[in-house]
Every structure is written in structure tokens, then in C-alpha cells.
């Protein structure tokens, strides 16, 4: 039971605190860079330099919204693969 709880916690922390936020922030910053590569933004060097980072930082407060669905998926998988892990 202790091993299952440790594995559950480690998997949740890896998924919800490391992997998903990194992928989401990277994707958002990359997409903003792609949008700012258009010629209409060429004369705004400050926006080109700081815009992607600012947008990436602005989504950080919304990342805790990932926790409940991520926890639900991990609980579902553990209930299937390790039925007695909660006892």
C-alpha cells in the first residue's frame, strides 16, 4: 500500500506538475512566436522579444486547472491496474 501510494503521488507530480505544464507552456510560447513572425509585427522589437514569454507566464495561474482531470485519470488507471492501492 505504501509503495502504491508513493507511485501514485510520484506519477501525479510528474504528470501534473512537470510534464503537462512544460508541454503546454512550450506550445503556447511557440505558437505566439509563430504569430509574431508575421510582417505586421516586424516594427515592434519589444513585442517580438518579450511577447512570447509574457504570454507563457500569463497562463501559469491557470495550470492548476489541470490537476483534477489529471488526478482522475491517474486514479482510474491505478484502480484498474492496482485494485487494492487505496486500502
Helices and strands as residue ranges (DSSP letters): H 2-12, I 13-19, H 20-36, G 39-41, H 45-58, G 60-62, H 65-81
